[in-house]
Amino acid sequence: MNIKSLCLLRFWRILYVSFFLFLLPSINTIADAENIIITDLQVPYGVSENGLLLQNSTVSGLLKVESHYEDELKINLSLIIPKPLIPLDLSEIDNAKVEYANNSTIINNSFNLVTEYDSHYNIINIKIPENAPTGIYTIYTVCNIAYADGTKEPRDMNHLGFKKEIKVKVITREQLQSIIKIKDIRIPADEEGNKDPKAEPNTILLKDSNKWKYINKILLKSSEDKLSTPASYVGIELENTGKENLIILATLNILDLRTKELVSGFRPPAHGEYSGGNKVYSNILIPSSDSIVIALPIYAEEGEVLSGKYIVRIEAKIFGSNQDIYREDIIIKVVSRNYFSFLITLIAIATALFLLLFLFFSFNLVLESFKTSQLILIALFGTATFVSVNIPGTILFDLVPVLLGPFSPFSFIITGIFYEIILYMLIMALVMLVPRVGVVTLANVVRFLMNGFILGHFNPVFLL
């Protein structure tokens, strides 16, 4: 091999080594720059692309920078917000330097990310003026990366930068209200937001807290909040007719009907899923061209809330925005449990048991006071009342409403002929023939026994 060929071979070797030592690492590093630093810009909060901004409102956004590099890095970050969008509260951003250009506002910020997965957050508040033109705007982030001391190698990562952007759309209130619609509000509802068909509309039954407190303190021996369950739910069906995914924040407040102030008795339990002071809230993502149901709980216990009428105020807004897109007040009725009917039932049961015990222990004494002919006559009238009242009444009780059709509420006129007129005619005739104490009771006992054995009507209600 001659000298010329040897020199040429050495030249190509040096060029090959230089390419892999200098050029190739630089290209790979630049290509992987966005994997070293992950930036996430959400405007409004929770929406990373195609966010909707409402005229004459203020939205909160999130700018997050996270390191995926094992060593300490220095980050120079620039956020470019186009006009007429106006960034607010810039003094709350650490080391922020603001530049005002003709068509944008540039917010420069520097910070260090010490270790891998170290993150830096900034809350960005943006005001959308009332006269802001509708349309699509682009918000940029420019990230420049350098080592913390500015001198470490490799040099290919010194001042390495990349740019990311998101698009937001400014719309009017009328446009937004045509995109997001509340199709239905269901009070009361179950935990899935479905309407309760058995409950009276717009009526909430107070939860009996006494038994829960008893079980909680005596049996379970746990904190009271663990057993705090809603008295009912409000189901809100929302529909998104637009092309953008929306995060909606729905809130529920219960106000006094007269003063229009919040009622503290409906406060949700502390540290609960829906807790927000006296308010109950929930945020949910509604995909484009889709609908979803939100179930908001109502916490109401006896002893904490009085029975009466209240106002349920339902509000909906874009999550991160300060402007409501929907508000509706619904008057509800809050009722407590009817202990009077329960007390009457207990009295009836106690009276029936007392009379049964009395008849059991004084049965022979009662029968000895009657003649045999009188007992036969009582049994005959008891059988007659069963045949002329119970049998036709049982048949006509369900048949008459069907025959009357729309006039079925007046079926009592026909059934009353048997249960009222004929029955009491026979009883009065029996009392006139045998005017003694216990005659009516013995006749009803005969009728009850025959009704139970023949028609199978033995039940507690009939006994009472």
Secondary structure, DSSP 4 states (H G I P E B T S, - for coil): --HHHHHHHHHHHHHHHHIIIIIHHHHHHHHTHHHHEEEEEESSTT--SSEEEETTEEEEEEEEEEE-SSS-EEEEEEEEEETT-EEE-GGGSTT-EEEE-SSEEEEEEEEEE-STT-EEEEEEEEEE-TTPPPEEEEEEEEEEEEETTS-PSPGGGTTEEEEEEEEEEEE-HHHHHHHEEEEEEEEEE-TTS-B-TTSPTTEEEPB-HHHHHHIIIIII---GGGG---SEEEEEEEEE-SSS-EEEEEEEEEEETTT--B-GGGPPPTT-TTEETTEEEEEEEE-TTEEEEEEEEE--BBTTB-SEEEEEEEEEEETTBSSEEEEEEEEEEEE---HHHHHHHHHHHHHHHHHHHHHHHSHHHHHHTS-HHHHHHHHHHHHHHIIIIIHHHHHHHHHHHHHHGGGGGGTHHHHHIIIIIIHHHHHHHHHHHS--TTHHHHHHHHHHHHHHHHH----HHHH-
